Amino acid sequence: MTEHKPNGTLQDAPLPIPLTDGEQKRAARVASRMYAELGRLVEELPVPIRRASPMSRRLNVVRNTCQRVVATLGDTEPSLETLTKLPGIKGLELLIEAMHRYGLTRSNLEAAATAIKEFSALIDDLAGSHTRLIARLAAGSADLDNDGLGGLQSRIDLVTAATRITGRHTRFNPTAYAFRADEKNPEVLHRAMMQAMIGTTVVPGGMPCMLESGLTTESMHATREGFRELNHEPAIGSNISALLQSFTSRPMPTITTQPVGDRITRIIDPTSLSGPVTFDVASANRSVHHMHDPETGKPTLNEVWTLVNAPTKHMVLDIFLHRDLRERFKTSADALFWRPGLDHPAQTRWMYTVPVQPTITDLGPGLGKVACEDYARMPELAEAFFDLLGWDPDEFHGVRLDVEYPVWRAGYCLRFDEQTR
């Protein structure tokens, strides 16, 4: 007997994508926090109303919400399954409101509300709905042909294919940003950026090599000065000041800077291209911004991106925050498929999230940990960057994303969220 599968049913829907290792770790942290904060609140309630039915009657909350919370806390310890047992975000918010009216401790209520916001962000980023998150959790871990969804061999295959399509390839692609407040005006933010393409090979007829730099969001509000080279010359046209010459091959390629709106594109042309050419190029620029968005009052240092524009074997993204800024922000990482513009609204971010997410490495103060096996001159390059800026690297604290065979045409992002005091 042949099974009938009507059009448009769940039987025809794609299978849910399993959580990556990084996503599982994040989900586990959220589960632990929710378990702890809800448990602290329920323990405040008198013993007779810690069960679902009396809790529902006394707090005037729907019984199903109370049942799910009690069932969640019935486990001896939190796990990923905790997230499948919890009520939805709206139910949790209504429960917290009811507990507030009941008179539970304010600090415990605020901690639980923060945990719920984190749970909500997890749902938005990983699935878009609680139901879809549960489906992804049920799909298990990302184990695909012993390589994993987005695993190393899959990424190598993508880079190999992209090289054949574009006619270019980069062995090592470091990007570094440094941020500090103005010494005289704390409401002015100084930004500097260094990019390099080490061991870049291009073939005749291939796509041009480019280094792109731009504002992370419209709210960065650059001053009228615009983008400038590290020596403060305007970043426009063919200007040798755009190159960090000690780290660029000789004869040096021609670099042409084209400003377009809130970003600049640097086109790199080798001196000759009668056959495949391999070269190194390094460039940097600086700009000045408002520390806070004049319209919203929010910090403009919120997301810092690097786009994997050329098929690349190894990339690093280093962010250095001056010690005066470091304590103000907590850092998280993302990798998302590129889309027109740099903005990824929270409610759609999950749709573009690359299955394998990067991890953050703490570089600590100064430049003592910036070395990379793929490029022996990385510490020298970082030192030259700070020397040209005239900034003391020991006053800065660094974090890094380090990715072997990054996903071509993905944007790797370090996100900075201002911490409440």
C-alpha positions in Angstrom: 0.0 0.0 0.0 1.4 3.4 -1.1 1.4 6.1 1.6 -0.4 9.2 0.4 1.5 12.5 1.2 -0.8 15.5 0.5 0.9 18.6 -0.9 2.0 21.2 1.6 2.0 19.0 4.6 4.8 18.7 7.2 5.8 15.5 5.5 7.2 17.6 2.6 8.8 20.2 4.9 12.7 20.2 5.1 14.2 18.6 8.1 15.2 20.9 10.9 18.9 21.8 11.0 20.7 20.3 14.0 22.4 22.7 16.4 26.1 23.3 15.9 28.5 22.7 18.8 28.6 26.5 19.4 24.8 26.8 19.3 24.5 23.9 21.7 26.9 25.5 24.1 25.0 28.8 24.0 21.6 27.0 24.4 23.0 25.1 27.4 24.1 28.3 29.1 20.6 29.8 28.6 19.0 26.6 29.9 21.2 26.7 33.1 20.4 30.4 33.7 16.6 29.9 33.2 16.6 26.9 35.5 18.5 28.8 38.2 16.5 32.0 38.1 13.1 30.4 37.9 14.1 28.0 40.7 15.1 30.9 42.9 11.7 32.5 42.4 9.7 29.4 43.1 11.7 28.7 46.2 10.5 32.1 47.5 6.9 30.9 47.3 5.3 29.2 50.3 5.6 25.5 50.0 1.8 24.8 49.6 1.7 26.8 46.3 4.8 25.5 44.7 2.8 22.9 42.8 1.1 23.7 39.5 -2.6 23.9 40.4 -2.2 26.0 43.6 0.4 28.2 41.9 -2.0 28.8 39.1 -4.9 29.7 41.4 -2.8 31.9 43.8 -1.0 33.8 41.1 -3.9 33.9 38.6 -1.7 32.5 35.8 -2.9 29.8 33.4 -2.3 26.3 34.7 -0.3 25.1 31.6 2.3 27.8 32.3 2.7 26.7 35.9 2.7 23.0 35.0 5.6 23.6 32.5 7.6 25.6 35.0 7.1 23.0 37.8 8.0 20.2 35.3 11.2 22.0 34.3 12.3 22.5 37.9 11.5 18.9 38.7 14.7 17.8 36.9 17.7 17.4 39.1 19.8 19.6 36.8 19.3 21.7 33.7 20.0 20.4 30.2 19.1 21.3 26.6 15.7 19.5 27.3 15.0 22.3 29.8 14.4 24.7 26.8 11.8 22.3 25.4 9.9 22.1 28.7 9.7 25.8 29.4 6.6 27.8 28.6 6.8 30.3 25.7 8.2 33.8 26.3 4.8 35.5 26.7 3.8 32.9 29.3 7.1 33.4 31.2 6.6 37.2 31.1 3.1 36.9 32.5 4.4 34.6 35.3 7.0 37.2 36.3 4.4 40.0 36.4 2.2 37.8 38.6 5.1 37.1 40.9 5.9 40.8 41.1 2.3 41.5 42.2 2.6 38.7 44.7 5.6 40.6 46.2 8.6 38.4 45.5 12.1 39.9 45.8 12.8 42.6 43.2 16.4 41.6 42.5 15.3 38.0 41.8 12.5 39.2 39.6 14.9 41.4 37.6 17.4 38.6 37.2 14.7 36.3 35.9 13.4 38.9 33.5 17.0 39.3 32.1 17.3 35.5 31.7 14.0 35.5 29.8 15.3 38.2 27.5 18.3 36.0 26.8 16.1 33.0 26.2 14.0 35.2 23.8 17.2 36.2 21.9 18.3 32.6 21.7 15.0 31.7 20.1 15.2 34.6 17.6 18.8 33.9 16.6 18.6 30.1 16.3 15.1 29.4 15.1 12.7 32.3 15.0 10.1 30.6 17.2 10.0 28.4 20.3 8.5 25.6 18.2 11.3 25.7 15.7 13.9 25.8 18.4 12.4 22.6 19.9 12.6 21.0 16.5 16.2 21.9 16.1 17.0 20.6 19.6 15.2 17.4 18.8 17.3 17.0 15.6 20.4 16.3 17.7 23.9 17.4 17.0 25.3 18.5 13.7 26.9 15.3 12.5 26.8 15.0 8.7 28.9 12.3 7.1 31.4 12.5 10.0 32.3 16.0 9.0 29.5 18.0 10.5 27.2 20.6 8.9 29.7 23.3 7.8 32.6 21.1 9.0 36.2 21.7 8.0 36.2 19.5 4.9 32.9 21.1 3.7 34.5 24.5 4.1 37.6 23.4 2.2 35.5 22.2 -0.6 33.6 25.6 -0.7 36.9 27.6 -0.8 38.3 25.4 -3.6 35.1 25.8 -5.7 35.0 29.6 -5.0 38.6 29.9 -6.1 37.8 28.3 -9.4 34.8 30.6 -9.8 36.5 33.9 -8.9 40.0 33.3 -10.0 41.5 34.5 -6.7 42.5 33.1 -3.4 44.1 34.4 -0.2 46.2 32.3 2.1 45.9 34.6 5.2 43.6 37.5 5.7 44.0 39.4 9.0 41.8 42.4 9.9 42.3 44.5 13.0 40.3 47.3 14.5 41.2 49.6 17.4 38.8 51.9 19.2 39.4 54.6 21.8 37.7 57.7 23.2 39.1 61.1 22.4 41.4 62.2 25.1 39.7 65.6 25.4 36.1 64.7 24.5 34.8 61.3 25.8 31.8 61.7 23.4 34.1 61.3 20.4 35.1 57.8 19.3 38.3 57.2 17.3 38.3 54.1 15.0 41.2 52.6 13.1 41.3 49.6 10.8 44.0 47.5 9.3 43.5 44.9 6.6 45.9 42.6 4.8 45.8 39.9 2.1 48.9 37.7 2.5 49.7 35.2 -0.2 46.9 36.4 -2.5 46.9 34.7 -5.9 45.0 36.1 -8.9 44.7 34.8 -12.5 44.0 36.7 -15.7 40.3 37.1 -16.2 39.5 36.6 -12.5 37.6 39.0 -10.3 39.5 42.0 -9.0 41.0 42.0 -5.5 39.3 44.3 -3.1 39.6 45.5 0.5 36.4 46.9 1.7 35.8 49.1 4.8 32.7 50.7 6.1 30.5 51.7 9.0 28.9 48.8 10.8 25.5 50.5 11.0 23.9 53.7 9.8 24.1 54.9 13.4 27.9 55.1 13.4 27.5 58.8 12.3 31.0 59.5 11.0 32.1 63.1 11.2 32.5 65.3 8.2 36.2 64.3 8.1 35.3 61.0 6.6 37.7 58.1 6.1 41.4 59.0 6.2 44.7 57.2 5.9 46.7 56.7 9.0 48.7 59.9 8.2 45.4 61.8 8.1 45.4 62.2 4.3 41.9 61.8 2.7 41.2 58.1 1.7 40.5 58.6 -2.0 42.1 57.9 -5.3 45.5 56.3 -6.0 47.5 57.1 -2.9 50.6 55.2 -1.8 49.8 56.3 1.8 47.0 53.7 1.8 49.6 50.9 1.8 51.6 49.6 4.8 54.6 49.4 2.5 56.8 47.2 4.7 54.1 44.4 4.5 53.3 44.9 0.8 55.1 43.0 -2.1 57.6 44.7 -4.4 57.0 45.9 -7.0 54.0 47.3 -5.1 50.6 46.9 -6.7 48.4 49.9 -7.5 45.7 50.6 -4.9 42.8 52.8 -5.8 40.4 53.9 -3.1 36.8 54.7 -4.1 34.5 56.2 -1.4 30.8 55.2 -1.8 28.4 56.5 0.8 29.5 55.3 4.2 32.2 52.9 3.0 35.3 52.8 0.9 36.5 50.1 -1.5 40.2 49.7 -2.3 40.9 48.0 -5.7 44.3 46.3 -5.8 45.9 45.9 -9.3 49.2 43.9 -9.6 51.8 45.5 -11.8 51.4 42.9 -14.4 49.0 40.0 -15.0 50.2 38.0 -17.9 49.8 34.9 -15.8 48.9 33.9 -12.2 50.4 36.4 -9.7 50.9 36.0 -6.0 51.5 39.0 -3.8 51.0 40.5 -0.3 49.2 43.8 0.4 48.4 45.6 3.6 46.3 48.7 4.1 44.8 50.8 6.9 42.5 53.7 7.5 41.0 55.8 10.3 37.9 57.7 11.1 36.1 59.7 13.8 32.6 59.1 15.1 30.1 60.1 17.8 30.4 57.9 20.9 26.6 57.7 21.1 23.9 57.9 18.4 22.6 61.5 18.6 19.1 60.3 17.9 18.8 57.2 20.2 21.6 57.8 22.7 22.8 54.3 22.2 26.5 53.5 21.9 27.7 53.5 18.2 30.2 50.8 19.0 27.8 47.8 18.6 29.0 45.5 15.8 32.3 45.1 13.9 32.3 43.0 10.7 34.7 41.5 8.3 33.4 40.1 5.0 35.0 37.0 3.5 35.2 38.6 0.0 37.9 36.3 -1.4 38.1 32.5 -0.9 40.5 32.3 2.1 42.5 29.6 3.9 42.8 31.4 7.2 41.3 34.6 8.6 41.6 36.5 11.9 39.5 39.4 13.1 41.2 41.3 16.0 39.4 44.0 18.0 41.4 46.2 20.4 39.4 48.3 22.9 41.1 51.0 24.9 41.1 50.1 28.6 38.6 52.9 29.2 36.1 51.2 26.9 36.8 47.6 27.7 34.8 47.4 30.9 31.8 49.0 29.3 31.1 46.2 26.8 30.6 42.5 26.8 31.5 40.7 23.6 29.8 38.0 21.5 30.4 36.6 18.0 28.3 35.8 14.9 28.8 34.4 11.4 26.0 35.3 8.9 25.6 35.0 5.2 26.0 38.4 3.6 23.0 40.3 2.4 22.7 43.8 0.9 23.7 46.3 3.6 25.3 45.4 6.9 22.2 45.4 9.0 20.7 42.1 10.3 17.6 42.9 12.4 17.2 40.7 15.4 14.0 39.2 14.1 15.6 37.9 10.9 19.2 37.2 12.1 18.5 33.5 12.6 17.6 33.1 8.9 21.2 34.1 7.9 23.2 32.4 10.7 25.9 30.1 9.4 25.7 26.7 11.0 29.3 26.8 12.3 29.8 29.8 14.6 33.2 31.2 15.5 34.6 31.3 19.1 36.2 34.3 20.7 39.8 34.2 21.9 40.9 36.7 24.6 44.2 38.2 23.6 44.5 40.1 26.8 46.3 43.5 27.1 48.9 44.6 24.6 50.1 42.5 21.6 51.8 39.6 23.4 49.3 37.0 22.0 48.7 38.2 18.4 51.1 35.7 16.8 49.7 33.4 14.1 51.4 30.2 12.7 50.3 31.1 9.1 52.0 34.5 9.2 55.2 34.9 11.2 55.1 38.7 10.8 51.7 39.1 12.5 53.1 40.7 15.7 55.3 43.0 13.6 52.2 44.0 11.5 50.2 44.8 14.7 53.0 46.8 16.2 53.4 48.8 13.0 49.6 49.5 13.0 49.8 51.0 16.5 53.0 52.8 15.8 51.5 54.6 12.8 48.5 55.5 14.9 50.7 56.9 17.7 48.7 54.8 20.2 50.2 52.7 23.0 49.1 49.0 22.4 49.6 48.3 26.2 46.6 50.6 26.8 44.4 48.3 24.7 42.8 44.8 25.3 42.3 42.5 22.4 39.8 39.8 21.4 40.0 37.6 18.3 38.0 35.5 15.9 40.3 32.9 14.3 38.8 30.8 11.5 40.3 28.2 9.2 38.7 28.1 5.8 36.0 30.7 6.7 32.7 30.4 4.8 33.0 32.3 1.5 30.7 35.4 1.4 29.9 35.1 5.0 30.3 38.1 7.4 32.1 37.4 10.6 31.0 39.7 13.4 32.0 40.7 16.9 29.1 42.2 18.8 29.6 44.7 21.6 26.7 45.1 24.1 27.0 47.8 26.7 26.9 46.3 30.2 24.5 47.8 32.7 26.1 49.0 35.9 
